[in-house]
Amino acid sequence: GSGTLVEDVTGQHGQALSDPGQTPVDVTAAPLDEIWEANGGHEVDFLKMDIEGAEIEALEGAREMLRRTRHAAVAAYHRRAGEITAPAVRSLLRQAGMQARIDGNLHVYGWRP
C-alpha cells in the first residue's frame, strides 16, 4: 500500500491516498537545494524519486541541484487536484536543461544531452 499526507493527492486510478481523519504530523523539512549545497553541491549522477505525489514540491526545491543532475527517474503517476503529475514533472526537468520523456507507466525520465 501507499499513503501520503498531501491532501489533494490520489493514486493513478483516483484512489484516495490520504486520510483526512488522521492527526496531522508536523515534519521539519528543507529544500533539496539546501541539503545538496550543505553537502558540497557536487554533480548528481542519478536522482530517483517516488514520494507519493509530492514530487512537484520536491523538484521545485531542487532547481539548482537539477542543473547539476545527469539522469533522473521520477514516479509521477499520482493525481493532484485531479491532474496527473507527470507533465508538470517533465516540465520541471526540462526547465533544468534536461531532455525528458514520460513512459507508459507515467514515470518521467530526464537526461543531459
C-alpha atoms as an extended CHARMM CRD file, in Angstrom:
* protein
*
       113  EXT
         1         1  GLY       CA              0.0000000000        0.0000000000        0.0000000000  PROA      1               0.0000000000
         2         2  SER       CA              0.9250000000        3.6310000000       -0.0610000000  PROA      2               0.0000000000
         3         3  GLY       CA             -0.1250000000        6.7860000000        1.6800000000  PROA      3               0.0000000000
         4         4  THR       CA              0.5430000000       10.4890000000        1.8040000000  PROA      4               0.0000000000
         5         5  LEU       CA             -0.1160000000       13.4980000000        3.9620000000  PROA      5               0.0000000000
         6         6  VAL       CA             -0.6290000000       15.6760000000        0.8770000000  PROA      6               0.0000000000
         7         7  GLU       CA             -4.3930000000       16.1090000000        0.9640000000  PROA      7               0.0000000000
         8         8  ASP       CA             -5.1610000000       16.5670000000       -2.7340000000  PROA      8               0.0000000000
         9         9  VAL       CA             -3.1640000000       13.5320000000       -3.9360000000  PROA      9               0.0000000000
        10        10  THR       CA             -4.8820000000       10.4600000000       -5.2940000000  PROA      10              0.0000000000
        11        11  GLY       CA             -3.4690000000        7.3610000000       -6.9000000000  PROA      11              0.0000000000
        12        12  GLN       CA             -3.1750000000        6.7830000000      -10.6250000000  PROA      12              0.0000000000
        13        13  HSD       CA             -6.7280000000        5.4510000000      -10.7730000000  PROA      13              0.0000000000
        14        14  GLY       CA             -8.2360000000        8.0790000000       -8.4670000000  PROA      14              0.0000000000
        15        15  GLN       CA             -7.9630000000        6.0890000000       -5.2480000000  PROA      15              0.0000000000
        16        16  ALA       CA             -7.5940000000        8.1240000000       -2.0470000000  PROA      16              0.0000000000
        17        17  LEU       CA             -4.1310000000        8.0020000000       -0.5040000000  PROA      17              0.0000000000
        18        18  SER       CA             -4.6300000000       10.3690000000        2.4170000000  PROA      18              0.0000000000
        19        19  ASP       CA             -6.9430000000       10.0350000000        5.3670000000  PROA      19              0.0000000000
        20        20  PRO       CA             -8.2410000000       13.4700000000        6.4030000000  PROA      20              0.0000000000
        21        21  GLY       CA             -9.3520000000       11.9530000000        9.7110000000  PROA      21              0.0000000000
        22        22  GLN       CA             -5.7890000000       11.2490000000       10.7960000000  PROA      22              0.0000000000
        23        23  THR       CA             -3.9850000000       13.5130000000       13.2030000000  PROA      23              0.0000000000
        24        24  PRO       CA             -1.7060000000       15.9420000000       11.3400000000  PROA      24              0.0000000000
        25        25  VAL       CA              2.0150000000       15.2800000000       11.6190000000  PROA      25              0.0000000000
        26        26  ASP       CA              4.4770000000       18.1790000000       11.8360000000  PROA      26              0.0000000000
        27        27  VAL       CA              7.6770000000       17.4520000000        9.9670000000  PROA      27              0.0000000000
        28        28  THR       CA             10.7430000000       19.6410000000        9.7500000000  PROA      28              0.0000000000
        29        29  ALA       CA             11.9230000000       19.6960000000        6.1640000000  PROA      29              0.0000000000
        30        30  ALA       CA             14.4140000000       21.5340000000        3.9980000000  PROA      30              0.0000000000
        31        31  PRO       CA             14.5170000000       22.0520000000        0.2310000000  PROA      31              0.0000000000
        32        32  LEU       CA             16.7440000000       19.5900000000       -1.6130000000  PROA      32              0.0000000000
        33        33  ASP       CA             18.8830000000       22.5070000000       -2.8210000000  PROA      33              0.0000000000
        34        34  GLU       CA             19.7030000000       23.3990000000        0.7830000000  PROA      34              0.0000000000
        35        35  ILE       CA             20.6650000000       19.8260000000        1.6830000000  PROA      35              0.0000000000
        36        36  TRP       CA             22.6280000000       19.4060000000       -1.5620000000  PROA      36              0.0000000000
        37        37  GLU       CA             24.5670000000       22.6670000000       -1.0560000000  PROA      37              0.0000000000
        38        38  ALA       CA             25.3270000000       21.8150000000        2.5870000000  PROA      38              0.0000000000
        39        39  ASN       CA             26.9040000000       18.5720000000        1.3550000000  PROA      39              0.0000000000
        40        40  GLY       CA             29.2000000000       20.2070000000       -1.1860000000  PROA      40              0.0000000000
        41        41  GLY       CA             26.9040000000       20.7890000000       -4.1670000000  PROA      41              0.0000000000
        42        42  HSD       CA             28.5550000000       18.0340000000       -6.1960000000  PROA      42              0.0000000000
        43        43  GLU       CA             27.2510000000       16.7650000000       -9.5160000000  PROA      43              0.0000000000
        44        44  VAL       CA             24.4430000000       14.2210000000       -9.0980000000  PROA      44              0.0000000000
        45        45  ASP       CA             24.7640000000       11.2600000000      -11.4260000000  PROA      45              0.0000000000
        46        46  PHE       CA             21.3080000000        9.7680000000      -10.8060000000  PROA      46              0.0000000000
        47        47  LEU       CA             18.2230000000       11.0470000000       -8.9800000000  PROA      47              0.0000000000
        48        48  LYS       CA             15.3690000000        8.6020000000       -8.2950000000  PROA      48              0.0000000000
        49        49  MET       CA             12.1780000000        9.9210000000       -6.7690000000  PROA      49              0.0000000000
        50        50  ASP       CA              8.9020000000        8.2440000000       -5.7490000000  PROA      50              0.0000000000
        51        51  ILE       CA              7.3280000000       10.2510000000       -2.9550000000  PROA      51              0.0000000000
        52        52  GLU       CA              3.6000000000        9.6810000000       -3.3190000000  PROA      52              0.0000000000
        53        53  GLY       CA              2.5250000000       12.8230000000       -5.1220000000  PROA      53              0.0000000000
        54        54  ALA       CA              4.9080000000       15.3520000000       -3.5510000000  PROA      54              0.0000000000
        55        55  GLU       CA              7.3780000000       15.2080000000       -6.4600000000  PROA      55              0.0000000000
        56        56  ILE       CA              6.4650000000       18.6550000000       -7.7680000000  PROA      56              0.0000000000
        57        57  GLU       CA              7.2520000000       20.3880000000       -4.4610000000  PROA      57              0.0000000000
        58        58  ALA       CA             10.4700000000       18.4090000000       -4.0770000000  PROA      58              0.0000000000
        59        59  LEU       CA             11.6560000000       19.2930000000       -7.5860000000  PROA      59              0.0000000000
        60        60  GLU       CA             10.6940000000       22.9560000000       -7.1470000000  PROA      60              0.0000000000
        61        61  GLY       CA             13.0010000000       22.9730000000       -4.1180000000  PROA      61              0.0000000000
        62        62  ALA       CA             15.8170000000       21.3630000000       -6.1360000000  PROA      62              0.0000000000
        63        63  ARG       CA             16.2100000000       23.7460000000       -9.0740000000  PROA      63              0.0000000000
        64        64  GLU       CA             19.9580000000       24.2950000000       -8.5720000000  PROA      64              0.0000000000
        65        65  MET       CA             20.6380000000       20.6250000000       -7.8690000000  PROA      65              0.0000000000
        66        66  LEU       CA             18.7170000000       19.6230000000      -11.0080000000  PROA      66              0.0000000000
        67        67  ARG       CA             21.0240000000       21.8100000000      -13.0940000000  PROA      67              0.0000000000
        68        68  ARG       CA             23.8660000000       19.5660000000      -11.8720000000  PROA      68              0.0000000000
        69        69  THR       CA             21.9910000000       16.2610000000      -12.2360000000  PROA      69              0.0000000000
        70        70  ARG       CA             22.8380000000       13.9790000000      -15.1740000000  PROA      70              0.0000000000
        71        71  HSD       CA             19.9580000000       11.4570000000      -15.0200000000  PROA      71              0.0000000000
        72        72  ALA       CA             16.5910000000       11.3560000000      -13.2560000000  PROA      72              0.0000000000
        73        73  ALA       CA             13.7420000000        8.8610000000      -12.8860000000  PROA      73              0.0000000000
        74        74  VAL       CA             10.5980000000       10.1430000000      -11.1870000000  PROA      74              0.0000000000
        75        75  ALA       CA              7.4120000000        8.1640000000      -10.4890000000  PROA      75              0.0000000000
        76        76  ALA       CA              4.7680000000       10.7280000000      -11.4400000000  PROA      76              0.0000000000
        77        77  TYR       CA              1.5580000000        8.7460000000      -11.7680000000  PROA      77              0.0000000000
        78        78  HSD       CA             -0.3230000000       10.3790000000       -8.9080000000  PROA      78              0.0000000000
        79        79  ARG       CA             -3.0440000000       12.9500000000       -9.3630000000  PROA      79              0.0000000000
        80        80  ARG       CA             -3.0610000000       16.4190000000       -7.8370000000  PROA      80              0.0000000000
        81        81  ALA       CA             -6.4170000000       18.1760000000       -7.9490000000  PROA      81              0.0000000000
        82        82  GLY       CA             -7.4560000000       15.5330000000      -10.4830000000  PROA      82              0.0000000000
        83        83  GLU       CA             -4.4750000000       16.0360000000      -12.8220000000  PROA      83              0.0000000000
        84        84  ILE       CA             -1.6740000000       13.5070000000      -13.4050000000  PROA      84              0.0000000000
        85        85  THR       CA              1.6370000000       14.9650000000      -12.1660000000  PROA      85              0.0000000000
        86        86  ALA       CA              3.8440000000       13.5940000000      -14.9810000000  PROA      86              0.0000000000
        87        87  PRO       CA              3.5460000000       16.6230000000      -17.3350000000  PROA      87              0.0000000000
        88        88  ALA       CA              4.4820000000       19.0500000000      -14.5360000000  PROA      88              0.0000000000
        89        89  VAL       CA              7.4390000000       16.8560000000      -13.5420000000  PROA      89              0.0000000000
        90        90  ARG       CA              8.6060000000       16.6550000000      -17.1680000000  PROA      90              0.0000000000
        91        91  SER       CA              8.3530000000       20.4490000000      -17.4060000000  PROA      91              0.0000000000
        92        92  LEU       CA             10.4830000000       20.9570000000      -14.2780000000  PROA      92              0.0000000000
        93        93  LEU       CA             13.1830000000       18.6290000000      -15.6340000000  PROA      93              0.0000000000
        94        94  ARG       CA             13.1610000000       20.4590000000      -18.9670000000  PROA      94              0.0000000000
        95        95  GLN       CA             13.4220000000       23.8290000000      -17.1960000000  PROA      95              0.0000000000
        96        96  ALA       CA             16.6170000000       22.4740000000      -15.6230000000  PROA      96              0.0000000000
        97        97  GLY       CA             18.0330000000       21.8570000000      -19.1030000000  PROA      97              0.0000000000
        98        98  MET       CA             17.3360000000       18.1420000000      -19.3000000000  PROA      98              0.0000000000
        99        99  GLN       CA             15.6550000000       16.2490000000      -22.0620000000  PROA      99              0.0000000000
       100       100  ALA       CA             12.7030000000       14.3860000000      -20.5760000000  PROA      100             0.0000000000
       101       101  ARG       CA             10.0790000000       11.8530000000      -21.5670000000  PROA      101             0.0000000000
       102       102  ILE       CA              7.0910000000       10.1820000000      -19.9420000000  PROA      102             0.0000000000
       103       103  ASP       CA              6.7290000000        6.4150000000      -20.3300000000  PROA      103             0.0000000000
       104       104  GLY       CA              3.5080000000        4.3960000000      -20.4770000000  PROA      104             0.0000000000
       105       105  ASN       CA              3.5270000000        3.8960000000      -16.6920000000  PROA      105             0.0000000000
       106       106  LEU       CA              3.7850000000        7.6600000000      -16.0780000000  PROA      106             0.0000000000
       107       107  HSD       CA              7.3880000000        7.5690000000      -14.9520000000  PROA      107             0.0000000000
       108       108  VAL       CA              9.3700000000       10.5900000000      -16.1080000000  PROA      108             0.0000000000
       109       109  TYR       CA             12.9610000000       10.1090000000      -17.2670000000  PROA      109             0.0000000000
       110       110  GLY       CA             15.3820000000       13.0030000000      -17.6260000000  PROA      110             0.0000000000
       111       111  TRP       CA             18.9000000000       13.0850000000      -19.0330000000  PROA      111             0.0000000000
       112       112  ARG       CA             21.5170000000       15.5360000000      -20.1960000000  PROA      112             0.0000000000
       113       113  PRO       CA             22.0480000000       15.6390000000      -23.9680000000  PROA      113             0.0000000000
